[in-house]
Amino acid sequence: MKLQIMILPLVAFCASSRLAQAEHAKITLEARTRANSVTAHVDQTPPEWGKNPRPVLKLKAGETLRIQCIYTNVYPHKTLENMVVHLYVARIKRVGQRALPDLSDLDNVVLETAFDLDLKPGKKAGQQNRIKLDEPGVYLLRVESRNSGSDHEHFSAIDLVVEDGNEPESPRTKTPATGDSKPADRASKP
């Protein structure tokens, strides 16, 4: 009985340390507007869409979106050689969609960047972008590793919901004496 109790923790320790060694990346992806921000953390393939639900950021059409991603090599002793960090924003049909967008259809792609590098153990690489999404709809913001030399790749992703930015403004009138504008009195008499 004692031998069986001692083996279980040893097996659990070996399995967890093997999983920890297999991970090569930590990715943080942040999307911000003036009013809101969302952060996504590392997920992995397979499957292509990952294992975790994507956070959602709502914004208005034409609003500036700030994107920042940071990729960290978490291997303690291995350099990730000739690895590619690929980031894109592309139109999708719905929030939480599993199928990745077709990036060869340039009508769907709003932004696509990639860079290759040799990333030493514990080092970070990243990028910042600012874009405006002018058309309402749902978009996928995703950063992913490629050619990492692992049996799987890592990514972070956020669904962007772009709402119509054309809200009707309240009518305004100018006061004759000062020229200041003020909301029109909707109940004014002729």
C-alpha positions, 0 to 999 in steps of 0.5 A: 500500500505504501509503495502504491501511494508513493508511485502516484505522486511520482508519476504525477510529478514526472508527467507535469514536469514533462508537460512544462518542458514541452511548452516553449512560448508565452504569448500575451496579446492586448487590444485597446481602445480609449474606453476598453481593453482585453488581454488574451494569453497563450493557447495552443494547437491542435486544434487550430482554434485552440482549447480556450474561449477567446475574449471579445472586445467591442469597438465602434467603426473608425475607432483607433484600435491599439494592438500589442503582442509579446512573445516569450521563449520559456525554454530554459536552455533552448534558442528558438531558431528561425521561428516566425511570429505571425499576426493578423486581423481578418473578418470572420462570420461570428464570435467564437467561430472555430474555422480560421479565416482564409488569409489568401482572400485579401478581401478578408484581411485587414492587417497581416504582419510576420517576422522571423527571429532566433529567440534565446531562452527567456527573451521576448519579442513583440510588436505594436500596431494601430489600426482603424476598422471602418466596416462593422462586423466581426474580426479575428485578431490573432498572433501565432508562432510558426516553425517553432521546432515543436510538435505544436504551435502557440497563439493568442487570439481575440474576437473584435466586434465592430459596431456601427459608429454612426450614432445620430447626434442631437440637433444643436442650435447657436445662441445669437448673442454668444454663438455658443452651441447648445442642444436644441429645445425639442419642445420649442414653440413656433 
